[in-house]
Amino acid sequence: MTIDWLTVGAQALNFLVLVWLLKRFLYGRVVRAMDRREAAIAERIRAADARMVEAEAEARRHREAREGLEAQRERLLKRAREEADDLRRTLDDEVRGELAEARARWRAELEREQAVFLQDVRRQVATHFETLARRALAELADAELEAQMARVLIERLGRLDPERKDDLARRASGEPLLVRSAFELPVAVRRALTAAIHDAVGKEVAVTYERTDELACGLELRAGGQSLGWSLDGHLDALERRLAEGLARVAGGGRGDAHP
């Protein structure tokens, strides 16, 4: 096979001309178009990166804001719990204080009613007991009750030891010796009592008599704060103590039932 070098040369020349024409009129445009496209792509990548960075920053801000809100919520909840606990303790203290005040008022009212009741019982018992005692002693001794009580006092004066007599005489030296009674003493009884007192503490001692409602029934000899005598008050005081103890037990049992 023979080679036509003229044809080969013509084709090579055409190829070179085509390459020159492509480079002269087309290659620059293609390169510039590719550069512009690459620049546009790079710009889009930069914009996407910027948006990504901005999105990450926004996500970080949201995350920090959420964490801040969570922390604030925890602080608010903690403060609310503390305030609720303080309020509960305050209310508990107030309720306990009110209960204590109500209990104190109830106890004071109970004690007042108890005192009124005991006073009324004392008065009624004293009245009935005095009547019964007068009648019983009058029947047994065949004498007036006043004379019997004065005889008891005279006997007690006679049984006093010397130190007690000296003490009564010393106390009665500055002021009259007072004989108190729940009733008006007859003259004969007064004379007998005065004579017994003079025999016990000395004739120079002045003796005065006084009727008082403070004694339920009986006689009392008083000198400088010291007293000697016989009356129903001692028995009534014991009765009052027993009644008070009984009421206290009843009141204590009622409180125990109400507050197990």
C-alpha positions as CSV (number, residue, x, y, z in Angstrom):
1,M,0.0,0.0,0.0
2,T,1.4,3.4,-1.0
3,I,1.0,6.6,1.1
4,D,-0.2,9.8,-0.5
5,W,2.0,12.3,1.3
6,L,0.2,15.1,-0.4
7,T,-3.1,14.1,1.2
8,V,-1.4,13.5,4.6
9,G,0.2,16.9,4.4
10,A,-3.1,18.5,3.4
11,Q,-4.9,16.8,6.3
12,A,-2.2,17.8,8.8
13,L,-2.4,21.4,7.5
14,N,-6.2,21.3,7.8
15,F,-5.8,20.0,11.4
16,L,-3.4,22.7,12.3
17,V,-5.6,25.3,10.8
18,L,-8.6,23.9,12.7
19,V,-6.6,23.9,16.0
20,W,-5.6,27.5,15.4
21,L,-9.1,28.5,14.6
22,L,-10.5,26.7,17.7
23,K,-7.9,28.3,19.9
24,R,-8.3,31.7,18.2
25,F,-12.1,31.9,18.3
26,L,-13.5,29.1,20.6
27,Y,-11.0,27.9,23.2
28,G,-10.7,31.2,25.0
29,R,-14.5,31.5,25.3
30,V,-14.8,28.0,26.5
31,V,-12.1,28.5,29.1
32,R,-13.6,31.8,30.2
33,A,-17.1,30.1,30.4
34,M,-15.5,27.3,32.4
35,D,-13.8,29.8,34.7
36,R,-17.0,31.7,35.2
37,R,-18.9,28.5,35.9
38,E,-16.1,27.4,38.3
39,A,-16.3,30.8,40.0
40,A,-20.0,30.6,40.2
41,I,-19.8,27.1,41.7
42,A,-17.1,28.3,44.1
43,E,-19.3,31.3,45.1
44,R,-22.2,29.0,45.7
45,I,-20.0,26.8,47.7
46,R,-18.8,29.8,49.8
47,A,-22.4,31.0,50.2
48,A,-23.4,27.5,51.2
49,D,-20.5,27.4,53.7
50,A,-21.5,30.8,55.0
51,R,-25.1,29.6,55.4
52,M,-23.8,26.5,57.1
53,V,-21.7,28.5,59.5
54,E,-24.6,30.9,60.1
55,A,-27.0,27.9,60.6
56,E,-24.5,26.4,63.0
57,A,-24.2,29.7,64.8
58,E,-28.0,30.0,64.9
59,A,-28.3,26.5,66.2
60,R,-25.7,27.2,68.8
61,R,-27.6,30.4,69.8
62,H,-30.8,28.4,70.0
63,R,-29.1,25.7,72.0
64,E,-27.6,28.2,74.4
65,A,-30.9,30.0,74.6
66,R,-32.6,26.7,75.4
67,E,-30.0,25.8,78.0
68,G,-30.4,29.3,79.5
69,L,-34.2,28.8,79.6
70,E,-33.8,25.4,81.1
71,A,-31.4,26.8,83.8
72,Q,-33.8,29.7,84.4
73,R,-36.7,27.3,84.6
74,E,-34.8,25.2,87.2
75,R,-33.9,28.3,89.2
76,L,-37.6,29.4,89.1
77,L,-38.8,25.9,90.1
78,K,-36.2,25.8,92.9
79,R,-37.3,29.2,94.1
80,A,-40.9,28.3,93.8
81,R,-40.3,25.1,95.8
82,E,-38.4,27.0,98.5
83,E,-41.1,29.7,98.7
84,A,-43.7,26.9,98.9
85,D,-41.8,25.2,101.6
86,D,-41.4,28.5,103.5
87,L,-45.1,29.2,103.1
88,R,-45.9,25.7,104.3
89,R,-43.7,26.1,107.3
90,T,-45.2,29.5,108.0
91,L,-48.7,28.2,107.6
92,D,-47.8,25.2,109.8
93,D,-46.5,27.6,112.5
94,E,-49.5,29.8,112.2
95,V,-51.9,26.8,112.5
96,R,-49.9,25.4,115.4
97,G,-50.0,28.8,117.0
98,E,-53.7,29.2,116.4
99,L,-54.3,25.7,117.8
100,A,-52.1,26.5,120.8
101,E,-54.1,29.8,121.4
102,A,-57.4,28.0,120.9
103,R,-56.2,25.2,123.4
104,A,-55.1,27.9,125.8
105,R,-58.4,29.7,125.5
106,W,-60.3,26.5,125.9
107,R,-58.2,25.6,129.0
108,A,-58.7,29.0,130.5
109,E,-62.4,28.9,129.8
110,L,-62.5,25.4,131.3
111,E,-60.6,26.5,134.4
112,R,-62.8,29.6,134.7
113,E,-65.9,27.4,134.5
114,Q,-64.4,24.9,136.9
115,A,-63.6,27.7,139.3
116,V,-67.1,29.0,139.1
117,F,-68.5,25.5,139.5
118,L,-66.3,24.8,142.5
119,Q,-67.2,28.1,144.0
120,D,-70.9,27.4,143.6
121,V,-70.4,23.8,144.9
122,R,-68.4,25.2,147.9
123,R,-71.1,27.7,148.7
124,Q,-73.9,25.1,148.4
125,V,-72.0,22.5,150.3
126,A,-71.0,25.0,153.0
127,T,-74.6,26.1,153.4
128,H,-76.0,22.6,153.7
129,F,-73.1,21.3,155.7
130,E,-73.4,24.2,158.2
131,T,-77.1,23.5,158.6
132,L,-76.5,19.8,159.1
133,A,-73.6,20.4,161.4
134,R,-75.5,22.8,163.6
135,R,-78.4,20.4,163.8
136,A,-76.2,17.3,164.5
137,L,-73.9,19.0,167.0
138,A,-76.8,20.6,168.8
139,E,-78.6,17.2,169.1
140,L,-75.4,15.4,170.2
141,A,-74.1,17.9,172.7
142,D,-77.4,19.3,173.7
143,A,-75.9,22.8,173.3
144,E,-75.7,25.6,170.7
145,L,-73.2,25.1,167.9
146,E,-71.5,28.3,168.7
147,A,-70.7,27.1,172.3
148,Q,-69.4,23.8,170.9
149,M,-67.0,25.5,168.5
150,A,-65.8,27.9,171.2
151,R,-65.2,24.9,173.5
152,V,-63.1,23.3,170.7
153,L,-61.1,26.5,170.3
154,I,-60.7,26.8,174.1
155,E,-59.4,23.2,174.3
156,R,-56.9,23.9,171.5
157,L,-55.7,27.0,173.3
158,G,-55.1,24.9,176.4
159,R,-53.1,22.3,174.5
160,L,-50.8,24.8,172.9
161,D,-47.1,24.3,173.6
162,P,-45.3,27.2,175.4
163,E,-43.4,28.3,172.3
164,R,-46.6,28.7,170.3
165,K,-48.2,30.6,173.3
166,D,-45.1,32.9,173.4
167,D,-45.3,33.4,169.7
168,L,-49.0,34.4,169.9
169,A,-48.3,36.7,172.8
170,R,-45.5,38.4,170.9
171,R,-47.6,38.8,167.7
172,A,-50.5,40.2,169.7
173,S,-48.4,42.7,171.6
174,G,-48.5,45.3,168.9
175,E,-52.2,44.9,167.9
176,P,-55.3,43.3,169.3
177,L,-55.8,39.6,169.0
178,L,-58.7,39.0,166.5
179,V,-61.3,36.3,166.9
180,R,-63.2,35.8,163.7
181,S,-66.4,33.8,163.4
182,A,-68.9,33.0,160.7
183,F,-71.8,34.0,163.1
184,E,-72.4,36.4,165.9
185,L,-71.1,35.0,169.2
186,P,-73.2,35.3,172.4
187,V,-71.8,37.3,175.2
188,A,-71.2,34.3,177.4
189,V,-69.2,32.6,174.7
190,R,-67.1,35.7,174.1
191,R,-66.3,35.9,177.9
192,A,-65.2,32.3,178.0
193,L,-63.0,32.7,174.9
194,T,-61.5,35.9,176.3
195,A,-60.7,34.2,179.6
196,A,-59.1,31.2,177.8
197,I,-57.0,33.6,175.6
198,H,-55.8,35.5,178.6
199,D,-54.9,32.3,180.4
200,A,-52.9,31.2,177.3
201,V,-51.1,34.3,176.2
202,G,-51.5,36.8,179.1
203,K,-54.1,39.2,180.5
204,E,-52.5,42.3,178.9
205,V,-53.5,41.1,175.4
206,A,-56.5,42.9,173.9
207,V,-59.1,40.7,172.2
208,T,-61.5,41.8,169.5
209,Y,-64.3,39.9,167.8
210,E,-65.3,40.1,164.2
211,R,-68.0,38.4,162.1
212,T,-67.0,37.5,158.6
213,D,-68.4,35.7,155.6
214,E,-65.0,34.3,154.6
215,L,-65.4,31.4,157.1
216,A,-68.0,28.9,156.0
217,C,-68.6,27.8,159.6
218,G,-66.3,28.0,162.6
219,L,-64.0,30.1,164.7
220,E,-60.5,31.5,163.9
221,L,-58.0,33.3,166.2
222,R,-55.7,35.5,164.3
223,A,-52.6,37.4,165.5
224,G,-50.0,39.0,163.2
225,G,-50.6,36.6,160.3
226,Q,-50.8,33.5,162.4
227,S,-54.1,31.8,162.9
228,L,-55.6,29.1,165.1
229,G,-59.1,27.7,165.1
230,W,-61.6,25.2,163.7
231,S,-63.9,25.8,160.8
232,L,-65.4,24.0,157.9
233,D,-63.0,25.8,155.5
234,G,-60.4,23.1,155.9
235,H,-62.8,20.4,155.1
236,L,-64.2,22.4,152.2
237,D,-60.7,23.0,150.8
238,A,-60.1,19.3,150.8
239,L,-63.4,18.7,149.1
240,E,-62.6,21.4,146.6
241,R,-59.2,19.8,145.8
242,R,-60.8,16.4,145.3
243,L,-63.4,18.0,143.0
244,A,-60.7,19.8,141.1
245,E,-58.7,16.6,140.7
246,G,-61.8,14.8,139.5
247,L,-62.6,17.5,137.0
248,A,-59.0,17.6,135.8
249,R,-59.1,13.8,135.2
250,V,-62.4,14.2,133.3
251,A,-61.0,17.1,131.3
252,G,-57.8,15.2,130.6
253,G,-59.8,12.1,129.4
254,G,-61.9,14.3,127.1
255,R,-58.8,15.9,125.5
256,G,-57.3,12.4,125.1
257,D,-60.4,11.2,123.3
258,A,-60.4,14.3,121.1
259,H,-56.7,14.1,120.3
260,P,-55.6,10.5,120.2
